Amino acid sequence: MGLPAQEQQREPEPALPLVRLNHVAFSCASVEDSIDFYRRVLGFQLIQRPASLDFGGAWMHRDGMGIHLLQRSAGCDAPPRSPAINPKGNHISFQCTDMALTKARLRGMNLDVVTTRVWDGETTVEQLFFHDPDGNVIEICNCEDLPVVPLAPPACLAKQTVQMNVHLYFSC
């Protein structure tokens, strides 16, 4: 079942004027525990939230990246936390410049870390996965070593050019 004939002949709409990922938001059992984690482990700093936000939470920032922590309401069920770290599940990924140093520091913090590798031809990328206090999976990698090779876009996107260095994984 395809699009009606008049829809197939329309010019594609221009892409939304996106420039980068602004922030990710995580629902937290304890905003204070999450602030401590993101400060201590990933080096984020606490920044001011807009006064109009009348619910518990915190905003953190580092090098153009934002994390918004949202206090989970009392009695609100948290998503089930898997005890296993799943690199193929939902996660957020941070690019790193020194994987050996990062791995040593994470292990020195007694975090459970799963290490994986991705390769393509001669290029190998190392990935480190671990949980935050609420069970969200965090990845640190040297993924910029992999070239970004665009695939042929669908016909509806043929006239659009997209450049990005962000990858998101969502499990279905």
Contact map, one row per residue, 1 for C-alpha under 8 A:
1110000000000000000000000000000000000000000000000000000000000000000000000000000000000000000000000000000000000000000000000000000000000000000000000000000000000000000000000000
1111000000000000000000000000000000000000000000000000000000000000000000000000000000000000000000000000000000000000000000000000000000000000000000000000000000000000000000000000
1111101100000000000000000000000000000000000000000000000000000000000000000000000000000000000000000000000000000000000000000000000000000000000000000000000000000000000000000000
0111111100000000000000000000000000000000000000000000000000000000000000000000000000000000000000000000000000000000000000000000000000000000000000000000000000000000000000000000
0011111110000000000000000000000000000000000000000000000000000000000000000000000000000000000000000000000000000000000000000000000000000000000000000000000000000000000000000000
0001111111000000000000000000000000000000000000000000000000000000000000000000000000000000000000000000000000000000000000000000000000000000000000000000000000000000000000000000
0011111111000000000000000000000000000000000000000000000000000000000000000000000000000000000000000000000000000000000000000000000000000000000000000000000000000000000000000000
0011111111000000000000000000000000000000000000000000000000000000000000000000000000000000000000000000000000000000000000000000000000000000000000000000000000000000000000000000
0000111111100000000000000000000000000000000000000000000000000000000000000000000000000000000000000000000000000000000000000000000000000000000000000000000000000000000000000000
0000011111110000000000000000000000000000000000000000000000000000000000000000000000000000000000000000000000000000000000000000000000000000000000000000000000000000000000000000
0000000011111000000000000000000000000000000000000000000000000000000000000000000000000000000000000000000000000000000000000000000000000000000000000000000000010000000000000000
0000000001111100000000000000000000000000000000000000000000000000000000000000000000000000000000000000000000000000000000000000000000000000000000000000000000011010000000000000
0000000000111110000000000000000000000000000000000000000000000000000000000000000000000000000000000000000000000000000000000000000000000000000000000000000000000000000000000000
0000000000011111000000000000000000000000000000000000000000000000000000000000000000000000000000000000000000000000000000000000000000000000000000000000000000000001000000000000
0000000000001111100000000000000000000000000000000000000000000000000000000000000000000000000000000000000000000000000000000000000000000000000000000000000000000001000000000000
0000000000000111110000000000000000000000000000000000000000000000000000000000000000000000000000000000000000000000000000000000000000000000000000000000000000000000000000000000
0000000000000011111000000000000000000000000000000000000000000000000000000000000000000000000000000000000000000000000000000000000000000000000000000000000000000000000000000000
0000000000000001111100000000000000000000000000000000000000000000000000000000000000000000000000000000000000000000000000000000000000000000000000000000000000000000000000000000
0000000000000000111110000000000000000000000000000000000000000000000000000000000000000000000000000000000000000000000000000000000000000000000000000000000000000000000000000000
0000000000000000011111000000000000000000000000000000000000000000000000000000000000000000000000000000000000000000000000000000000000000000000000000000000000000000000100000000
0000000000000000001111100000000000000000000000000000000000000000100000000000000000000000000000000000000000000000000000000000000000000000000000000000000000000000000001000000
0000000000000000000111110000000000000000000000000000000000000001110000000000000000000000000000000000000000000000000000000000000000000000000000000000000000000000000000000000
0000000000000000000011111000000000000000000000000000000000000000111100000000000000000000000000000000000000000000000000000000000000000000000000000000000000000000000000000000
0000000000000000000001111100000000000000000000000000000000000000011100000000000000000000000000000000000000000000000000000000000000000000000000000000000000000000000000000000
0000000000000000000000111110000000000000000000000000000000000000001111000000000000000000000000000000000000000000000000000000000000000000000000000000000000000000000000000000
0000000000000000000000011111000000000000000000000000000000000000001111000000000000000000000000000000000000000000000000000000000000000000000000000000000000000000000000000000
0000000000000000000000001111100000000000000000000000000000000000000011110000000000000000000000000000000000000000000000000000000000000100000000000000000000000000000000000000
0000000000000000000000000111111001000000000000000000000000000000000011110000000000000000000000000000000000000000000000000000000000000100000000000000000000000000000000000000
0000000000000000000000000011111000000000000000000000000000000000000000110000010000000000000000000000000000000000000000000000000000000100000000000000000000000000000000000000
0000000000000000000000000001111111000000000000000000000000000000000000110000000000000000000000000000000000000000000000000000000000000000000000000000000000000000000000000000
0000000000000000000000000001111111100000000000000000000111000000000011100000000000000000000000000000000000000000000000000000000000000000000000000000000000000000000000000000
0000000000000000000000000000011111110000000000000000000000000000000000000000000000000000000000000000000000000000000000000000000000000000000000000000000000000000000000000000
0000000000000000000000000000011111111000000000000000000000000000000000000000000000000000000000000000000000000000000000000000000000001000000000000000000000000000000000000000
0000000000000000000000000001011111111100000000000000000000000000000010000000000000000000000000000000000000000000000000000000000000011100000000000000000000000000000000000000
0000000000000000000000000000001111111110000001000000000001010000000010000000000000000000000000000000000000000000000000000000000000000000000000000000000000000000000000000000
0000000000000000000000000000000111111111000000000000000000000000000000000000000000000000000000000000000000000000000000000000000000000000000000000000000000000000000000000000
0000000000000000000000000000000011111111110000000000000000000000000000000000000000000000000000000000000000000000000000000000000000011000000000000000000000000000000000000000
0000000000000000000000000000000001111111111110000000000000000000000000000000000000000000000000000000000000000000000000000000000000000000000000000000000000000000000000000000
0000000000000000000000000000000000111111111111000000000000000000000000000000000000000000000000000000000000000000000000000000000000000000000000000000000000000000000000000000
0000000000000000000000000000000000011111111100000000000000000000000000000000000000000000000000000000000000000000000000000000000000000000000000000000000000000000000000000000
0000000000000000000000000000000000001111111000000000000000000000000000000000000000000000000000000000000001001000000000000000000000000000000000000000000000000000000000000000
0000000000000000000000000000000000001111111100000000000000000000000000000000000000000000000000000000000000000000000000000000000000000000000000000000000000000000000000000000
0000000000000000000000000000000000000111111110000000000000000100000000000000000000000000000000000000000000000000000000000000000000000000000000000000000000000000000000000000
0000000000000000000000000000000000000111011111000000000000011100000000000000000000000000000000000000000000000000000000000000000000000000000000000000000000000000000000000000
0000000000000000000000000000000000000110001111100000000000011100000000000000000000000000000000000000000000000000000000000000000000000000000000000000000000000000000000000000
0000000000000000000000000000000000100010000111110000000001111000000000000000000000000000000000000000000000000000000000000000000000000000000000000000000000000000000000000000
0000000000000000000000000000000000000000000011111000000001111000000000000000000000000000000000000000000000000000000000000000000000000000000000000000000000000000000000000000
0000000000000000000000000000000000000000000001111100000001100000000000000000000000000000000000000000000000000000000000000000000000000000000000000000000000000000000000000000
0000000000000000000000000000000000000000000000111110100001100000000000000000000000000000000000000000000000000000000000000000000000000000000000000000000000000000000000000000
0000000000000000000000000000000000000000000000011111100000000000000000000000000000000000000000000000000000000000000000000000000000000000000000000000000000000000000000000000
0000000000000000000000000000000000000000000000001111110000000000000000000000000000000000000000000000000000000000000000000000000000000000000000000000000000000000000000000000
0000000000000000000000000000000000000000000000000111110000000000000000000000000000000000000000000000000000000000000000000000000000000000000000000000000000000000000000000000
0000000000000000000000000000000000000000000000001111111000000000000000000000000000000000000000000000000000000000000000000000000000000000000000000000000000000000000000000000
0000000000000000000000000000000000000000000000000011111100000000000000000000000000000000000000000000000000000000000000000000000000000000000000000000000000000000000000000000
0000000000000000000000000000000000000000000000000000111110000000000000100000000000000000000000000000000000000000000000000000000000000000000000000000000000000000000000000000
0000000000000000000000000000001000000000000000000000011111000000000001100000000000000000000000000000000000000000000000000000000000000000000000000000000000000000000000000000
0000000000000000000000000000001000000000000000000000001111100000000111100000000000000000000000000000000000000000000000000000000000000000000000000000000000000000000000000000
0000000000000000000000000000001000100000000001111000000111110000000111000000000000000000000000000000000000000000000000000000000000000000000000000000000000000000000000000000
0000000000000000000000000000000000000000000001111000000011111000011110000000000000000000000000000000000000000000000000000000000000000000000000000000000000000000000000000000
0000000000000000000000000000000000100000000111100000000001111100011110000000000000000000000000000000000000000000000000000000000000000000000000000000000000000000000000000000
0000000000000000000000000000000000000000000111100000000000111111111000000000000000000000000000000000000000000000000000000000000000000000000000000000000000000000000000000000
0000000000000000000000000000000000000000001110000000000000011111110000000000000000000000000000000000000000000000000000000000000000000000000000000000000000000000000000000000
0000000000000000000000000000000000000000000000000000000000001111100000000000000000000000000000000000000000000000000000000000000000000000000000000000000000000000000000000000
0000000000000000000001000000000000000000000000000000000000001111110000000000000000000000000000000000000000000000000000000000000000000000000000000000000000000000000000000000
0000000000000000000011100000000000000000000000000000000000001111111000000000000000000000000000000000000000000000000000000000000000000000000000000000000000000000000000000000
0000000000000000000001110000000000000000000000000000000000111101111100000000000000000000000000000000000000000000000000000000000000000000000000000000000000000000000000000000
0000000000000000000000111100000000000000000000000000000000111000111110000000000000000000000000000000000000000000000000000000000000000000000000000000000000000000000000000000
0000000000000000000000111100000000000000000000000000000011110000011111000000000000000000000000000000000000000000000000000000000000000000000000000000000000000000000000000000
0000000000000000000000001111001001100000000000000000000011110000001111100000000000000000000000000000000000000000000000000000000000000000000000000000000000000000000000000000
0000000000000000000000001111001000000000000000000000000111000000000111110000000000000000000000000000000000000000000000000000000000000000000000000000000000000000000000000000
0000000000000000000000000011111000000000000000000000001110000000000011111000000000000000000000000000000000000000000000000000000000000000000000000000000000000000000000000000
0000000000000000000000000011110000000000000000000000000000000000000001111101010000000000000000000000000000000000000000000000000000000000000000000000000000000000000000000000
0000000000000000000000000000000000000000000000000000000000000000000000111111000000000000000000000000000000000000000000000000000000000000000000000000000000000000000000000000
0000000000000000000000000000000000000000000000000000000000000000000000011111000000000000000000000000000000000000000000000000000000000000000000000000000000000000000000000000
0000000000000000000000000000000000000000000000000000000000000000000000001111100000000000000000000000000000000000000000000000000000000000000000000000000000000000000000000000
0000000000000000000000000000000000000000000000000000000000000000000000011111110000000000000000000000000000000000000000000000000000000000000000000000000000000000000000000000
0000000000000000000000000000000000000000000000000000000000000000000000000011111000000000000000000000000000000000000000000000000000000000000000000000000000000000000000000000
0000000000000000000000000000100000000000000000000000000000000000000000010001111100000000000000000000000000000000000000000000000000000000000000000000000000000000000000000000
0000000000000000000000000000000000000000000000000000000000000000000000000000111110000000000000000000000000000000000000000000000000000000000000000000000000000000000000000000
0000000000000000000000000000000000000000000000000000000000000000000000000000011111000000000000000000000000000000000000000000000000000000000000000000000000000000000000000000
0000000000000000000000000000000000000000000000000000000000000000000000000000001111100000000000000000000000000000000000000000000000000110000000000000000000000000000000000000
0000000000000000000000000000000000000000000000000000000000000000000000000000000111111000000000000000000000000000000000000000000000000010000000000000000000000000000000000000
0000000000000000000000000000000000000000000000000000000000000000000000000000000011111000000000000000000000000000000000000000000000000000000000000000000000000000000000000000
0000000000000000000000000000000000000000000000000000000000000000000000000000000001111100000000000000000000000000000000000000000000000000000000000000000000000000000000000000
0000000000000000000000000000000000000000000000000000000000000000000000000000000001111110000000000000000000000000110000000000000011100000100000000000000000000000000000000000
0000000000000000000000000000000000000000000000000000000000000000000000000000000000011111100000000000000000000000000000000000000010000000100000000000000000000000000000000000
0000000000000000000000000000000000000000000000000000000000000000000000000000000000001111111000000000000000000000010000000000000010000000101000000000000000000000000000000000
0000000000000000000000000000000000000000000000000000000000000000000000000000000000000111110000000000000000000000000000000000000000000000000000000000000000000000000000001010
0000000000000000000000000000000000000000000000000000000000000000000000000000000000000111111000000000000000000000000000000000000000000000100000000000000000000000000000001110
0000000000000000000000000000000000000000000000000000000000000000000000000000000000000011111100000000000000000000000000000000000000000001100000000000000000000000000000011110
0000000000000000000000000000000000000000000000000000000000000000000000000000000000000010111110000000000000000000000000000000000000000001111000000000000000000000000000011100
0000000000000000000000000000000000000000000000000000000000000000000000000000000000000000011111000000000000000000000000000000000000000000111000000000000000000000000000011000
0000000000000000000000000000000000000000000000000000000000000000000000000000000000000000001111100000000000000000000000000000000000000000011110000000000000000000000000110000
0000000000000000000000000000000000000000000000000000000000000000000000000000000000000000000111110000000000000000000000000000000000000000011110000000000000000000000000000000
0000000000000000000000000000000000000000000000000000000000000000000000000000000000000000000011111000000000000000000000000000000000000000000111110000000000000000000000000000
0000000000000000000000000000000000000000000000000000000000000000000000000000000000000000000001111110010000000000000000000000000000000000000111000000000000000000000000000000
0000000000000000000000000000000000000000000000000000000000000000000000000000000000000000000000111110000000000000000000000000000000000000000001000000000000000000000000000000
0000000000000000000000000000000000000000000000000000000000000000000000000000000000000000000000011111110000000000000000000000000000000000000001000000000000000000000000000000
0000000000000000000000000000000000000000000000000000000000000000000000000000000000000000000000011111111000000000000000000000010000000000000011000000000000000000000000000000
0000000000000000000000000000000000000000000000000000000000000000000000000000000000000000000000000111111100000000000000000000000000000000000000000000000000000000000000000000
0000000000000000000000000000000000000000000000000000000000000000000000000000000000000000000000000111111110000000000000000000000000000000000000000000000000000000000000000000
0000000000000000000000000000000000000000000000000000000000000000000000000000000000000000000000010111111111000000000000000000000000000000000000000000000000000000000000000000
0000000000000000000000000000000000000000000000000000000000000000000000000000000000000000000000000011111111100000000000000000000100000000000000000000000000000000000000000000
0000000000000000000000000000000000000000000000000000000000000000000000000000000000000000000000000001111111110000000000000000000000000000000000000000000000000000000000000000
0000000000000000000000000000000000000000000000000000000000000000000000000000000000000000000000000000111111111000000000000000000000000000000000000000000000000000000000000000
0000000000000000000000000000000000000000100000000000000000000000000000000000000000000000000000000000011111111110100000000000000000000000000000000000000000000000000000000000
0000000000000000000000000000000000000000000000000000000000000000000000000000000000000000000000000000001111111111100000000000000000000000000000000000000000000000000000000000
0000000000000000000000000000000000000000000000000000000000000000000000000000000000000000000000000000000111111110000000000000000000000000000000000000000000000000000000000000
0000000000000000000000000000000000000000100000000000000000000000000000000000000000000000000000000000000011111110000000000000000000000000000000000000000000000000000000000000
0000000000000000000000000000000000000000000000000000000000000000000000000000000000000000000000000000000001111111000000000000000000000000000000000000000000000000000000000000
0000000000000000000000000000000000000000000000000000000000000000000000000000000000000000000000000000000001111111100000000000000001000000000000000000000000000000000000000000
0000000000000000000000000000000000000000000000000000000000000000000000000000000000000000000000000000000000100111110000000000000001100000000000000000000000000000000000000000
0000000000000000000000000000000000000000000000000000000000000000000000000000000000001000000000000000000001100011111000000000000111000000000000000000000000000000000000000000
0000000000000000000000000000000000000000000000000000000000000000000000000000000000001010000000000000000000000001111100000000000111000000000000000000000000000000000000000000
0000000000000000000000000000000000000000000000000000000000000000000000000000000000000000000000000000000000000000111110000000011110000000000000000000000000000000000000000000
0000000000000000000000000000000000000000000000000000000000000000000000000000000000000000000000000000000000000000011111000000011100000000000000000000000000000000000000000000
0000000000000000000000000000000000000000000000000000000000000000000000000000000000000000000000000000000000000000001111100001111000000000000000000000000000000000000000000000
0000000000000000000000000000000000000000000000000000000000000000000000000000000000000000000000000000000000000000000111110001111000000000000000000000000000000000000000000000
0000000000000000000000000000000000000000000000000000000000000000000000000000000000000000000000000000000000000000000011111111100000000000000000000000000000000000000000000000
0000000000000000000000000000000000000000000000000000000000000000000000000000000000000000000000000000000000000000000001111111000000000000000000000100000000000000000000000000
0000000000000000000000000000000000000000000000000000000000000000000000000000000000000000000000000000000000000000000000111111000000000000000000000000000000000000000000000000
0000000000000000000000000000000000000000000000000000000000000000000000000000000000000000000000000000000000000000000000111111000000000000000000000000000000000000000000000000
0000000000000000000000000000000000000000000000000000000000000000000000000000000000000000000000000000000000000000000000111111100000000000000000001100000000000000000000000000
0000000000000000000000000000000000000000000000000000000000000000000000000000000000000000000000000000000000000000000011111111110000000000000000001100000000000000000000000000
0000000000000000000000000000000000000000000000000000000000000000000000000000000000000000000000000000000000000000000011100011111000000000000011101100000000000000000000000000
0000000000000000000000000000000000000000000000000000000000000000000000000000000000000000000000000010000000000000001111000001111100000000000011100000000000000000000000000000
0000000000000000000000000000000000000000000000000000000000000000000000000000000000000000000000000000000000000000001111000000111110000000001111100000000000000000000000000000
0000000000000000000000000000000000000000000000000000000000000000000000000000000000000000000000000000001000000000111100000000011111000000001110000000000000000000000000000000
0000000000000000000000000000000000000000000000000000000000000000000000000000000000001110000000000000000000000000111000000000001111100000111100000000000000000000000000000000
0000000000000000000000000000000000000000000000000000000000000000000000000000000000001000000000000000000000000011110000000000000111110000111000000000000000000000000000000000
0000000000000000000000000000000000000000000000000000000000000000000000000000000000001000000000000000000000000001000000000000000011111111110000000000000000000000000000000000
0000000000000000000000000000000001001000000000000000000000000000000000000000000000000000000000000000000000000000000000000000000001111111110000000000000000000000000000000000
0000000000000000000000000000000011001000000000000000000000000000000000000000000000000000000000000000000000000000000000000000000000111111000000000000000000000000000000000000
0000000000000000000000000011100001000000000000000000000000000000000000000000000010000000000000000000000000000000000000000000000000111111000000000000000000000000000000000000
0000000000000000000000000000000000000000000000000000000000000000000000000000000011000000000000000000000000000000000000000000000000111111100000000000000000000000000000000000
0000000000000000000000000000000000000000000000000000000000000000000000000000000000000000011000000000000000000000000000000000000000111111110000000000000000000000000000000000
0000000000000000000000000000000000000000000000000000000000000000000000000000000000001110111100000000000000000000000000000000000011110011111000000000000000000000000000000000
0000000000000000000000000000000000000000000000000000000000000000000000000000000000000000001111000000000000000000000000000000000011110001111100000000000000000000000000000000
0000000000000000000000000000000000000000000000000000000000000000000000000000000000000010001111000000000000000000000000000000001111000000111110000000000000000000000000000000
0000000000000000000000000000000000000000000000000000000000000000000000000000000000000000000011110000000000000000000000000000001110000000011111000000000000000000000000000000
0000000000000000000000000000000000000000000000000000000000000000000000000000000000000000000011110010000000000000000000000000111100000000001111100000000000000000000000000000
0000000000000000000000000000000000000000000000000000000000000000000000000000000000000000000000111110000000000000000000000000111000000000000111111000000000000000000000000000
0000000000000000000000000000000000000000000000000000000000000000000000000000000000000000000000100000000000000000000000000000111000000000000011111100000000000000000000000000
0000000000000000000000000000000000000000000000000000000000000000000000000000000000000000000000100000000000000000000000000000000000000000000001111110000000000000000010000000
0000000000000000000000000000000000000000000000000000000000000000000000000000000000000000000000000000000000000000000000000011100000000000000001111110000000000000000000000000
0000000000000000000000000000000000000000000000000000000000000000000000000000000000000000000000000000000000000000000000010011100000000000000000111111000000000000000000000000
0000000000000000000000000000000000000000000000000000000000000000000000000000000000000000000000000000000000000000000000000000000000000000000000011111100000000000000000000000
0000000000000000000000000000000000000000000000000000000000000000000000000000000000000000000000000000000000000000000000000000000000000000000000000111110000000000000010000000
0000000000000000000000000000000000000000000000000000000000000000000000000000000000000000000000000000000000000000000000000000000000000000000000000011111000000000000000000000
0000000000000000000000000000000000000000000000000000000000000000000000000000000000000000000000000000000000000000000000000000000000000000000000000001111110000000000000000000
0000000000000000000000000000000000000000000000000000000000000000000000000000000000000000000000000000000000000000000000000000000000000000000000000000111110000000000000000000
0000000000000000000000000000000000000000000000000000000000000000000000000000000000000000000000000000000000000000000000000000000000000000000000000000011111000100000000000000
0000000000000000000000000000000000000000000000000000000000000000000000000000000000000000000000000000000000000000000000000000000000000000000000000000011111111100000000000000
0000000000000000000000000000000000000000000000000000000000000000000000000000000000000000000000000000000000000000000000000000000000000000000000000000000111111100000000000000
0000000000000000000000000000000000000000000000000000000000000000000000000000000000000000000000000000000000000000000000000000000000000000000000000000000011111100000000000000
0000000000110000000000000000000000000000000000000000000000000000000000000000000000000000000000000000000000000000000000000000000000000000000000000000000011111110000000000000
0000000000010000000000000000000000000000000000000000000000000000000000000000000000000000000000000000000000000000000000000000000000000000000000000000000011111111000000000000
0000000000000000000000000000000000000000000000000000000000000000000000000000000000000000000000000000000000000000000000000000000000000000000000000000000111111111000000000000
0000000000010000000000000000000000000000000000000000000000000000000000000000000000000000000000000000000000000000000000000000000000000000000000000000000000011111100000000000
0000000000000110000000000000000000000000000000000000000000000000000000000000000000000000000000000000000000000000000000000000000000000000000000000000000000001111110000000000
0000000000000000000000000000000000000000000000000000000000000000000000000000000000000000000000000000000000000000000000000000000000000000000000000000000000000011111000000000
0000000000000000000000000000000000000000000000000000000000000000000000000000000000000000000000000000000000000000000000000000000000000000000000000000000000000001111100000000
0000000000000000000000000000000000000000000000000000000000000000000000000000000000000000000000000000000000000000000000000000000000000000000000000000000000000000111110000000
0000000000000000000100000000000000000000000000000000000000000000000000000000000000000000000000000000000000000000000000000000000000000000000000000000000000000000011111000000
0000000000000000000000000000000000000000000000000000000000000000000000000000000000000000000000000000000000000000000000000000000000000000000000010001000000000000001111100000
0000000000000000000010000000000000000000000000000000000000000000000000000000000000000000000000000000000000000000000000000000000000000000000000000000000000000000000111110000
0000000000000000000000000000000000000000000000000000000000000000000000000000000000000000000010000000000000000000000000000000000000000000000000000000000000000000000011111000
0000000000000000000000000000000000000000000000000000000000000000000000000000000000000000011110000000000000000000000000000000000000000000000000000000000000000000000001111100
0000000000000000000000000000000000000000000000000000000000000000000000000000000000000001111100000000000000000000000000000000000000000000000000000000000000000000000000111110
0000000000000000000000000000000000000000000000000000000000000000000000000000000000000000111000000000000000000000000000000000000000000000000000000000000000000000000000011111
0000000000000000000000000000000000000000000000000000000000000000000000000000000000000001110000000000000000000000000000000000000000000000000000000000000000000000000000001111
0000000000000000000000000000000000000000000000000000000000000000000000000000000000000000000000000000000000000000000000000000000000000000000000000000000000000000000000000111
